[in-house]
Amino acid sequence: MKFFKSLLSVALLAMAILNNPAAAQGAPAKSRLQTVMERGTLRVGTTGDFNPMSMRDAATNSYRGFDVEAMEQLAKDMGVKVEWVPAEWATLVAGITSNRYDIFSGASLSIARAKTVAFSDPYIEAGTVPVIRKADAARLTGWSDLNRSGTQISVSLGTVFEEQAKAHFPQATVRGVEKPATGYQEVLAGRAVATITSNVEAATLLKTYPNLTTISKAELRNKRPFAYPLPQGDPVWSTFVNNWVALKKSEGFFDALETKWLGR
């Protein structure tokens, strides 16, 4: 009987270790959610160079933008403070895997990144839009109006937008311009009818250059979702962030941020 009880105890212990490997180390597994709540701060990686999503004011060392407001709201809803961690796009993934921050302020979802880090559910969808002069807005009302012989489309040489322009406007003349020239500068100067860029950059361009606008009836093309990079292997933390995204979407929080920062 004693032998049976000993065997049962060993079996139960083995099952516990299999179900929770951390138990073998003598410490219970702790989710990132619990760590953040105990610490009282949410460490957010951000670049500060992505206008209008994340912008750093060097004079005050403060941040503002679409993603900045979202992360501030997440921390507020959790009852903790934000700790901004300076990051770079080239080391975004490394910052997650090396535990420099708990979440990144927002990035386009890609398969390459998803191999190493987890992503939350998308919170917005970015895409490509045509940018033209306001003076041409009455006659240019859709993508098809640009796909005509003799229409000059200028884009930055060697970018994804050059490839997209060639695919979207096979009848037009697509010209890649080298730095420091840009597609929108060619439009402003009247040397091109249009350029194409992301709706995120377009929002900033339209605020900076009042003579520019986007084609009113042109839908987003080449869409790509934006989501929050997170550590892999922590379903509790991922589930919490996903639930927060879903709740804020239903409340219209992200719609309000799009109106404020992206002009949509």
Rosetta blueprint (number, residue, H / E / L):
1 M L
2 K H
3 F H
4 F H
5 K H
6 S H
7 L H
8 L H
9 S H
10 V H
11 A H
12 L H
13 L H
14 A H
15 M H
16 A H
17 I H
18 L H
19 N H
20 N L
21 P H
22 A H
23 A H
24 A H
25 Q H
26 G L
27 A L
28 P L
29 A L
30 K L
31 S L
32 R H
33 L H
34 Q H
35 T H
36 V H
37 M H
38 E H
39 R H
40 G L
41 T E
42 L E
43 R E
44 V E
45 G E
46 T E
47 T L
48 G L
49 D E
50 F E
51 N L
52 P L
53 M L
54 S E
55 M E
56 R E
57 D E
58 A L
59 A L
60 T L
61 N L
62 S E
63 Y E
64 R E
65 G L
66 F H
67 D H
68 V H
69 E H
70 A H
71 M H
72 E H
73 Q H
74 L H
75 A H
76 K H
77 D H
78 M H
79 G L
80 V L
81 K E
82 V E
83 E E
84 W E
85 V E
86 P E
87 A L
88 E L
89 W H
90 A H
91 T H
92 L H
93 V H
94 A H
95 G H
96 I H
97 T H
98 S L
99 N L
100 R L
101 Y L
102 D L
103 I E
104 F E
105 S L
106 G L
107 A E
108 S E
109 L L
110 S L
111 I H
112 A H
113 R H
114 A H
115 K L
116 T L
117 V L
118 A E
119 F E
120 S L
121 D L
122 P L
123 Y L
124 I E
125 E E
126 A E
127 G E
128 T E
129 V E
130 P E
131 V E
132 I E
133 R E
134 K H
135 A H
136 D H
137 A L
138 A L
139 R L
140 L L
141 T L
142 G L
143 W H
144 S H
145 D H
146 L L
147 N L
148 R L
149 S L
150 G L
151 T L
152 Q E
153 I E
154 S E
155 V E
156 S E
157 L L
158 G L
159 T L
160 V H
161 F H
162 E H
163 E H
164 Q H
165 A H
166 K H
167 A H
168 H H
169 F L
170 P L
171 Q L
172 A L
173 T E
174 V E
175 R E
176 G E
177 V E
178 E L
179 K L
180 P L
181 A L
182 T L
183 G H
184 Y H
185 Q H
186 E H
187 V H
188 L H
189 A L
190 G L
191 R L
192 A L
193 V L
194 A E
195 T E
196 I E
197 T E
198 S E
199 N H
200 V H
201 E H
202 A H
203 A H
204 T H
205 L H
206 L H
207 K H
208 T H
209 Y L
210 P L
211 N L
212 L E
213 T E
214 T E
215 I L
216 S L
217 K L
218 A L
219 E L
220 L L
221 R E
222 N E
223 K E
224 R E
225 P E
226 F E
227 A E
228 Y L
229 P E
230 L E
231 P L
232 Q L
233 G L
234 D L
235 P H
236 V H
237 W H
238 S H
239 T H
240 F H
241 V H
242 N H
243 N H
244 W H
245 V H
246 A H
247 L H
248 K H
249 K H
250 S H
251 E H
252 G L
253 F H
254 F H
255 D H
256 A H
257 L H
258 E H
259 T H
260 K H
261 W H
262 L H
263 G L
264 R L
